[in-house]
Amino acid sequence: MRCSQHGKDLIAVCTWCGKQMCKLCIKKTDGKKAYCAQCVAQIGDMLQKKQIETIRKEDAAEKKQTTDYFNFSGLKRP
């Protein structure tokens, strides 16, 4: 079969969405896994949101730890 966009032979299937791809359609590979451009963008957005969420949780935990320290030691927070 041939790629409808590039006219090349189909060689892979997107791991995420199942789209059949030629060599030019493949935007990212990870070992035997291949991803199309649309899925790479979606995965990137999801990873970015997850990283932001993790940073916020770590920041909140750090603030709580600092607050707990000041409360425990009897010191007033500046």
VOTOR-311882 format. One record per residue (C-alpha): residue number from 1; x, y, z. Coordinates in steps of 0.2 Angstrom, whole numbers. Each point is the difference from the previous one (the first is absolute). Example, Ala and Ser with C-alpha at 12.3 -4.5 7.8 and 13.67 -1.06 7.14 Angstrom:
REM residues 2
PT  num     px     py     pz
PT    1     62    -22     39
PT    2      6     17     -3
//
This chain:
REM residues 78
PT  num     px     py     pz
PT    1      0      0      0
PT    2      5     18     -3
PT    3     -1     15     12
PT    4    -14     12     -6
PT    5     10     15      5
PT    6     17     -4     -7
PT    7     -3    -15    -12
PT    8     14    -10      8
PT    9     -2    -18      7
PT   10     -8     -2     17
PT   11     13     -6     12
PT   12     -7      4     18
PT   13    -15      2     10
PT   14     -2     14     13
PT   15      2     -8     17
PT   16    -13     13      7
PT   17    -14      2    -13
PT   18      3    -15    -12
PT   19      3     11    -15
PT   20     10     -8    -14
PT   21     15      9     -5
PT   22     14      1    -13
PT   23     18      5      5
PT   24     -4     19     -2
PT   25    -16     -1     11
PT   26     10     -7     15
PT   27      5     15     11
PT   28      7     -9     16
PT   29      6    -18      3
PT   30      3     -8     17
PT   31      8    -17     -3
PT   32    -13    -10    -10
PT   33    -13     13      3
PT   34     -5     14    -13
PT   35    -11     15      2
PT   36     -8     12    -13
PT   37      1     19      1
PT   38    -17      2      8
PT   39      3    -12     14
PT   40     18      7      3
PT   41     -8     17      3
PT   42    -14     -7     11
PT   43     12    -11     10
PT   44     12     16      2
PT   45    -15     10      7
PT   46     -5    -14     12
PT   47     18     -2      6
PT   48      2     19      3
PT   49    -16      1     10
PT   50      6    -15     10
PT   51     17      9      4
PT   52     -9     16      5
PT   53    -11    -10     12
PT   54     15     -9      7
PT   55      9     17      3
PT   56    -15      8      8
PT   57     -2    -15     12
PT   58     18      0      5
PT   59      0     19      3
PT   60    -16     -2     11
PT   61      9    -14     10
PT   62     16     11      2
PT   63    -11     15      6
PT   64     -9    -12     12
PT   65     16     -7      7
PT   66      7     18      2
PT   67    -16      5      9
PT   68      1    -15     11
PT   69     18      4      5
PT   70     -4     17      5
PT   71    -16     -5     10
PT   72     10    -14      9
PT   73     14     11      5
PT   74    -10     13      7
PT   75      7     13    -13
PT   76    -11     12     -9
PT   77      0      0    -18
PT   78      7     16     -8
//
